[in-house]
Structures are given as structure tokens and as C-alpha cells.
């Protein structure tokens, strides 16, 4: 189970190539949490969570809902860009929280991505998107598959290595 304290007021979460600081704003509303992103005058990214609810698990759930929607928008942009570049079609994009996978591709062209990729550097998110789109041409991990990945990301081995070395750090979220 993920640690709720990671989502406490003032905590910073990685978000792509930057960070986002969590800010709880206390109100009288004890039934809802309104979540929005803003940028401070110093250009710091802030995720505001407005509510009177008590209990870290509610704020964790609200932050994750926002992060999943953020991830969905990012995946949709990246998939459109790379699918066009790779000349492949895609059916559906789903954002989930898989325990052991960062992404998957079905024979029908359905792509699944783990929302926690949005916390990682953008180049890693790009790698997973390209990896899954390469399965639209090669439904395996053959030499031909890796050639498809390398055509788009010549440095894919470095990105793959980074993911392998750092993926456990993101399990806690």
C-alpha cells in the first residue's frame, strides 16, 4: 500500500521533468475535495487540494485522481505524435495502476499505461509510448521490434536502463 504521508501538505512529487508541490487549503466543506493546478509567481507548480475533510487517504486519492487525468492527457498527446511518426494506428488508450507493468498493447491496438509514468522524466514516458507503439508493428520483443524502437529513439537502451534502475522508487506512490 502506498504511503499517505507522501501526499501531505507541502510535500513535493516528481512530475515529468519537474516537481509539483501539494498544498491543502482548508474550507468548511467536509464532503468534497476540489483539486486544481496553479503556478506560483516564482514559477513553482502547485497542486491545490481544497477541502475540510480530515484524513490523508482522502487527499492521496484526490491527488492520484488528478495525476491520472494529467497522465491521460500526456499519453494522448504523446501517442498521437509518435503514432503519426511511426505510421501506426491506435484504438483505445487506458490509464491504469498496474503493479508490474508500465504499459501494454493488445492485438486490437488498445494501449494501457501506468499513470505513475507521469511522475518520471518525460524521456521515460516517451520510451514506454514508443515501446508500446512498436508492438503495433511487431507483437514481440524480437530484433525487428527493437529496430522499430531504435528508429524513433536511438538512445532507447539508456532510457530502458533508467527505467529498470529507478522503477522501484515510483512504487511508493
N, C-alpha and C positions, 0 to 999 in steps of 0.2 A: 504494500500500500504506500502511496506517495505521502510524503510529509507535508501536512497542512501548514506548518510554520514557514515553508518556502514561499507561501502566499500571504505572509503577514504584511501589515502596513510598513512601507518604507523599503521592503525588500526589492532587489533588482533581479530581473530574469533576463537571460540572454534572449535576443530576438534578432534572428538573421545576423547581420554584421554589426549589430549594436546591442543595446540593452533597453529595457523598459522598466521603470520604477513603479511599484504598486503604491497607490495612495487611497486609503479609506477615508471617506467623507461621511461623517455621522449625521443622520437625519432621524426623524421620528418614525419613518416607515419601517416597520418590523416584519414586513411580508415580502418585500421585493429588494433586489439589488440591481441598480442601474449601472451599467458599465460603459465607459467611453474612453477614448484615447485623446490625449492632447499633447501639445508640445509647449514646454516652458519657454520663458524668454531667453534662457541660456541654451535652447535647442534640445533639452533633455526630453526624452519620450516618457510620458506618464500614462499609466492605466488607472483611471479613476473608478472606484467602486463605491457607489453612493447608496447607503442603507443604514438602518438602525438595527439590523439583525445582529445577533451575537453568535459566535461560533466560527472558528476558522474554516471548517469544512464547507460552509456556505460560500465563503469568499473564494476558496480554492475552486469550487465548482463553477462559480461565476467567471473567474479568470480563465479557466480552461474552456468554457463555452466561447468566450471572446477569442482566445487563442486559436481554437478550432476554426472559427469563422475567418479569422485573419489568414490561417493556413490555407483554407479552401480558396480564398481569393488569390493568394500567391500561386497555388498549384494550378488554378485555372489559367492564369497569365502565362506561367512557365510552360504548361502543357501546350497551349495554343502556339506559343513561339517555337518550341522545339519540334512539335508535330509537323508544323509547316516546313521547318528546316530539314527534317528527316523524311518528309513526304509520306507520313503515315496518318491513318485516321484513328480516332478515339471515340468510343461510345459514351461511357459514363465515368465521372470522377467521384470517388468517395474518399472522405477523410475520416479515419478511424484512430483507435488507440490499440494497435496490435502489440502483443508482448514481445514477439521475436522477429517481426518483420518491419522494414522501413517502407516497403512498397511491394505491390504485386500487379500483375497484368493477366487478365483472362483471355481465352481464345476469342471471345466476343469483343475484345477491345475495352473492357472495363478496367479502369485503373484504380487502385486503392493506395492511399498514402497515410503514413502515420503523422498525426498533427505535430508531434514533437520535432519533426524535421524543421519546422518553422523557427525553432529555438536555435538551430545550428547555423553556421555560416552559410550564406547564400550559395556558395560554390558546391556545398554538400547537397543542398536541396536540388540544385541543378543536376548534379551527378545522379541522384536517385531518379529524377524525372527522365533523364536521358536513358538511364539503365532500363526503366520500365518501358519506355517507348521503343527501345531497340528490340524488345520482345515482340513488338508488332511485326517485325521482320524475321526474327529468329526466336522461336519459343523454347530456347535452351540457353546454355552458357558455353556454347562451342566457340571455336576460334572465329568463326564467321560472326557470331554475336558480338564478341569483344571488338572486332573490326568495325562494326556499326557504331559502337560506343566511341571508339577512338576517332572516327571520322568527325564527330561533333566535339568531343572533349579529348584532345590528345594527351592531356595530363590526368586522365581518369584513374590511373593507378594510384597517384598521390591522393586523390580525393577518396578513393576506396579505402586506402590505408588509414587516412584520417578518421573515417567513419568507424573502421574496425578498432582503432586505438581509443576513440572517445565516446563510443555509443553508450557505454555503461554510465557515464556521467549524466546522461539525459534520462535514465530510467527513473530517477528520483522524482521527476516532475510528474 
